[in-house]
Amino acid sequence: MIFKENNIYINVKDFSVSGESFSLLENVEYGILKTTPTPSLEQLPSYYESEDYISHTDGSRTFFEKIYQRVKKYAIQSKVQLISNFATKGALLDIGAGTGDFLVAAQKQGWHVLGLEPNKKAKTIAKSKGIPFGENLKLIPDQSYDVITMWHVLEHVPDLDYQLEQLKRICKPGGIIVIAVPNYKSYDAKHYKEFWAAYDVPRHLWHFSATSIRKMFSEKNIGLLKIKPMWFDSFYVSLLSEKYKSGKMNPVKAFYIGFASNVYGIFKKEFSSHIYVLKNN
């Protein structure tokens, strides 16, 4: 994919860690944005060094974190049900497993699970829950998993083409790949513009639309089976976006924008975040 330096979609700021500014370059054909300048592999870990990065903790310190953890429990059960709808129980690999709660729930339902997670703190928490971990994606055997999941992880991956090749290699023929990512064509993204929290630069190196997911995976002979909305993401993202925009979360306004985004999604098929269910042909 080619990204021209002058084809800037929007300029955004890292509100949660560094305060640095970045540009998002657009490839119109693929419907995808790329964060630039792109941090080096050595620089990237420093952008995750924040107590507010709650996907790497089990924190319930604040009202916001308590709501996040409560919604997460419901969402996890929904995710386990989703993969069970598309595949019989077998081997499940979760890339970017975080603190391991999804794999704990899947394991209880009879899945044989393995996690991959680069963050040491999150991995330590997950291991304390009894979740086994692999060390490296390259060491996973060919055609060894019935289902591979990446819940809000693909946007963090430095080498996108390499990641897709590895998914193709590891997934069994006829196996299922589940990808969840934010959608920059949603109503809340358009409303909040440069304050949209799901841009989350530079941790999010890529910003996807349904077009980009369909095109990229199709090139690897991986077909799109279904797109499902992540209903709660619009509210969560709107709360953070309000904080970035005004300095306060403004829960009433955030709820209104989140609700409006879901209504927009029903009619336009563009939700705040999408789950893509794909099949390895």
Secondary structure, DSSP 4 states (H G I P E B T S, - for coil): ----TT-EEEEEE-TTTT--EEEEEEETTTTEEEEESPPPTTTGGGGG--TT-GGGS----SHHHHHHHHHHHHHHHHHHHHHHHHS-S-EEEEET-TTSHHHHHHHHTT-EEEEE---HHHHHHHHTTT--B-S-GGGSPTT-EEEEEEES-GGG-S-HHHHHHHHHHHEEEEEEEEEEEEBTTSHHHHHHGGG-GGG-TTT--EEB-HHHHHHHHHTTTEEEEEEEE-TTHHHHHHHHHHHHHHSS--HHHHHHHHHHHHHHHHHHS--SEEEEEEEE-
